[in-house]
Each structure stands twice: as C-alpha cells, then as structure tokens.
Amino acid sequence: MKNEKFSQLVEQLSQAQTVNPKETKTTITQALLKSGVRLKRRHHHVLWGFVTLAVAICLLTLSGMYVTPVNHVMAQTPIIGNFFAKFDDDLGTIVETNGKTQNLNQTRTSNGMKMTLKTAYVQGKTVAITGTISGVNGAWDDWFDFYIGRGGVKFSQSSADLRKISTGHYRFWLDGTIKGKISKSTIKFPIVFTRFKGHAGRWAFNLRLAPSKVSTQKLTGNITLANGDVKLKLLGIDEYSGGTDLLKVQETQRVSKDDFQLFKIFVNGSHKDYMLANQYPMVLSKKGKQRIVGYRVKELPKRITKITVEPTLSTWEWI
C-alpha cells in the first residue's frame, strides 16, 4: 500500500478512536509480563514521533476486525497496479509503474499443474519475482517449496507470499537479495519449485535478470542522537533507473545490541516521507559497533540541501 494511502488510513483511524499512548504502552508491557516474558530496562531513549505512529499501526492491525470505521476505510482502499502492488511491494510497484520490470513469461508443467513466472525486477541488491500456477486440485497445505541453485541470490520462505485468484489458480511472489557486492551485470541463477499447496511437482527455471542502471551521488552530513548513543554520517545515494534510490548511512552505536533504524526521511524541509513502505534497512557492511546501512527510498530530488530523519532506538533486552 502506498505511503499516502497509509497516511489516510491513520488519519481516519485517529478520528474514529482516541488513543492514549501511555495507556497503550502499559497494556502491551503488562501483556508481555503475564505471558512469562521478562523485561530488563538498560536504557530507554524514545523518539516520540515514532512511538505515536507505532501505536497507530498497532491499532490498525489489531482493530481491523472489530472497529467499524477501520473496516469501512479498508474496504474503500483500492489495490492499484498489476503484480507487485497486489503483494504490497512498494518498491516493486514503483519499478512496475515506471515500466522497468522484466517480463519473464516462462512456463513449466508438472503433474498437470502449469506454472508461469511472470515478471521480475532487480534494484541494487533487491530481487523480486512474481508468477502464477493453475490446475492445483485442492489444497493440502498453505504454502509452496523451492530451492535456488548457485548464482549469488538468496530467497527465503519468510519473504514469499501467496494469493488465490480462483479455484485451483494462484499468484505468488518472492523477494530476495543479492549476496556480496551489488551486481552491474546480468544475474544468472536456477530456481526449482518442488511442491505447491501440498502437491508434489518439479518446475525448474533458469533465470537471467538484468539489474537497473545506477548512478551515485555523494552526500555529507553528521548527527548525534540519543545523548550520544548513536552517531550518523551520510555517505551518498544510489539512484536506480527503476525510480527508487538507496540512501547510504554509516551508523555507529555505543551499544551494538541496541535496535536502531530510521523510520522516516524528509528532504529539503518538505513534509513528504521518502521512506518506502514494507522495506527493511539493508545492512551493506558491519564491523563491531559500526555498520553501513542502505535505506530504500522513493526517488529523491536531484538537488538536496537538507535531510531530516525520524529514527527509533530500542534498548529493551529480553532475558
């Protein structure tokens, strides 16, 4: 779902139900303690802009089945685009809208089931593939199995999704990363599907994916956060022809186990959040308490004079 749509959901949700962040936080903590989880508080630096939005996300997720206004909002939010938008892949939706995805249209049939890999994209270290399968006679479980041959690309079951189109007909999506350095040449790798919805088969494909063209822009800037617990240094931007960018930041933490990340990114004083939804930070390198992280963002302005970030730092420990 696009960030603008999500903002509308949060705004309408806020109108439908009043929230007390302190009460919500207390309720969550009490629930964790009752479940047997022990919490140790070493430090607790909270950036309240993040906490407020986190509460809104929590309510949207937990209350969607019960609060009538939320159901009404969700029902009126259309899914736009073709393949990637249907799986809430914000990055893929932008690439697809800009006409930079790659048509695969490779079909294999096994045990009466016809599988077609439809489209794919490569943006930096990010790789995604969509496909469909038909002829699935009944569902014995809720998933599909696959493995990747040599080729330097990593997919996992946790970064895959499946949607039903009609009886015996499904659409699926895989999201992965390129191992090692970002490739500038064609990526070649085999992928083999071995089971779908409990039905055994073998659908083998040899893929050749071309990465989006990239240009780089250097940035300079430093900031210290959370009373010196975190130091940030801007390194630069990778600009991809698919219509997205990668903002590279060097992060140095006083305590390496703390969970830190940027939550929102604003440019040149605007109120537009450039952070892509549903995209986790990409760790490009790490050494001790210092790491270089790539944040996948919407296409940034060509001339940047100011970057404002909204981060979160969680220092809770589970013992």
N, C-alpha and C positions, 0 to 999 in steps of 0.2 A: 504494500500500500504506500502511496506517495506520502512524503512528509506533510504536504499541505493538507491532504485528506486526514491524516492522523491528527493534525492540529485542530481541524474542525471537530473531530470526534471528541478530543479532550475538552474543547471549549463547550460543546453541547453537554457533555457529561458533567462538567463543573456546574452548569446551570441546573442540571437535573438533580444533583445531590451534593450537599455541603460536606466538606471533608475537613477533619481536624488532624493535621499531620502528626501531632504529638500522640493523640489517642490511637491512630493507626499504627504508629511505630511501637507503642506499648503493647497493643494487641498482638502484633507479629512476634515480639520478643516473648510474651507470655506463652504463646502457642508453641514456640520452639522449646522453651523450658519444660512445658508439660509433656512434650514428645520425647524428653530424655536428652536433648541436646544441651551441652554445657557451653556457655559463652565466657570468654575471657577478654576483658577490655584492656588493651595495652595503651592505645591512643585512639582517639575518635575525632578526627577532623572531618567535618561535614560541610560540603558546599551546598547551601540550602536550595539553590536553584535546581540542583539535581534531585534532591530529596522530594521536593514538591512535585516534579514531573514523574518521579518514580511512583509516588502514591497514585497519581492519575492513571499510569499504566497498570498498576496492580488492580485498581477498581475496574478498569475496562476489561481486564482478563477475568477477574473473579465475579464481577457482577453482570456480565453479559447475558447470562441465562435467567437472571431474576429481575433486573431493573427494566421496566418497560421502555423508558426513553432511550436506553442504550440499544435495545433490540431495534427500535424504530430507526435510529441513526445507522446501525449496521446494515439494515435492510435497504436503505436508500443510497448506499455507497457502491457504485458500480465497479466491476473489475475491468480495467482497460487493457489494451494491448493483446498480444497473441499468446505466446508460450510462457515467457519468463514472468510476466505480470501475474499469471494465474498461480504462481508459487511465491508471490510476494518478494520476488528477487528484484530489488530496486535498482541495483547496478545493471542487471540484465535487461530490465525494462528500458533504461536509458539507451543502452547499446542497440537494442532492438528498434527503438523509435528512430534512432539515427541511421538505421539501415546498415549497421556494421556487424551483425551476426553472420555466421557462416551456415549456409544450407547444406545439410549432410544427405538427407534422403537416402539412407542406406537401409535395406530391408533384408531380414533373415526370417526363415520359418522353421519351427521345430515343434514336433508333436502336435501339429495342427494350429499352433499359435504363431501369429505373424507380428514380428516386432520391427519397428522402424525408428531409427534415430533421425530426428527431425532437424535440429539446429543446435549451434554451439557458439561460444564466444571465448576469447582469451584476452583479458585485460591485465597486463602485468603478470603477477603470479596467480591470478584468479582464472579458473577454467570452469565452465558450466555447460551441461548437455541436457537437452530435452528429447523425449521420444514418446512413442505410443505402442501399445500392444493390443491385439484383438484376438478373439477366439478362445478366451480364457473361460473354460467351462466350470463355473463355480469357484468359490474362494475358500481354500482350506486354512489360510492364514492371511495376514495383513501386510506382507512385505515382499521384497524381491532381493535376490542374492546375485553378486557379481564379483569379479576379481580383475585386477589390472596387471598386464604384463609389464616388462621393462619399458621404460620411456620417460621416467622422471616426473610422473604426475601421480598425485595421491588423492584418492576419493575415499570416503568413509560412509558407512551406513547412517551415521548420525547427521550427515549433511546431504541426505537424499529425501525425496518426498514423492508421494503417490496420490493421484486423484482419479476418481471414477468418472468416465464420460457417459457410459451407458452399460447395459448388461454385457458382460464379457469384454468390455472395451475400457482401457485405462490410459492415462497420461502420467509420465514420470519425469523426474528432474534430478540431476546430480550436480553437486557443487564441490570443486576440489581446488588444490593448489599445486603449483609447480615447485618441485624440490630444488634447492640450491638457488643459483642466480636466475634473475629474470631472463627468459629466452627472447632473442631477437630473430630467431629463425623458426622454421616450421617445426611443430612439435609432433612427433610420431609415437603412437603407443597403441597396443591392442587392448580391447576391453571385452570380456566374456561374461554374459549373463547365464546363470545356471538354474535359476528357479524363479518363478513368478506366481505370487498368491498361492504357494504350496504346490504348484505344478512344475515338475522337472522338465528341463529342456537345455538346449545349448545354442545360444545366439552369439556368434563371435564376429567382432568388427575390428578392422584395422583403420585407425583414425589418423588423419593428417590435419592439424589445426594451425592456422597462421595467426600469430599474435597481432594485436592492434599496433599501429605505428605509435612511437612515443617520442616526445621531446621533453627536455628538462629545463627547469628554471630554478636558480639558486635563491634562497631566502636567508636573511639574517635576523636574529631576534632571540632574546633570552628573557626568562621569567622564573621567579622563585615562588613556590606555593606552599601552603600548609605549614607556615612557620619554619621553612627551610627543609621540610621532609622531602619535597620533590623539586627538582630543577629541570626546566625545559629549555631546549635550544632548537630553533627552527633550522632545518637543513636545506629543504627545497621541495619542489613539486615535480612529479612525473605527470605529463599531460598526454592522455591517450586519445587516439583518433575516434574511439567509440563514444566519446562525450563525457568521460569521467576522469578524475585526477587522483593522484596519490600524494597526500601531504606527509612528508617525512619529518619526523621529530625525534630528537635524541632526548631520552628520559633518564634522569639519574635519581634514584630513590635512596633515602637514608636507610630504610628497612626494605630489603629486596622482596620479602614475602608479602608486603602490602599490595593490595589490588588497586592499581591506578589506571585510569584511561580518560581520554577526552570524550565528552558526551555531546557537546555542541560546538560548532565552529562558525563564527561570524566574520565577515570580511568587509573592510573599509567602512566600518560603522553602520552597516545595514542590519536589519532585523531578520534577514534570511538565513536559516540554518543550512549550511552546505554539507553537513554530515549525511551520508547515505544511510537509510534505514536498513535494519536487518544485516548489517555488515560489521563484523568484529574487527578490532585492530589487528594488523598483520605484523608480527614480530619479524623484522628483517635480519637482525643480529642481536646477540646478547652476550655480555661479559660482566659477571659479578652483579653489581647494583646498577649497571648502566645498560640500556638497550636502545636500539633504533627501531622505531615503530612507524608503520605506514597506515595512515587513516584514509579510507576510501571515501572520496567526496564527489559532489557534483562539480561540473566544470567551473573552475574559479576564474575571476576576472583576469585579464591579461596584465593589468597594472594593479599591484597590491601595495597599499601603503600601511595597512593596519590589519592584524588578525587578532580577534578576541576569542578566547576559548572558555568553555564551561566544563570543568573536569569533575571527576569524583574520585575520592580516595577512601577506600575501606580498610580499616586496620583491625577489624574483628578477627579473632582467632577461634577456631573450633578445636576443643580439646576433649 
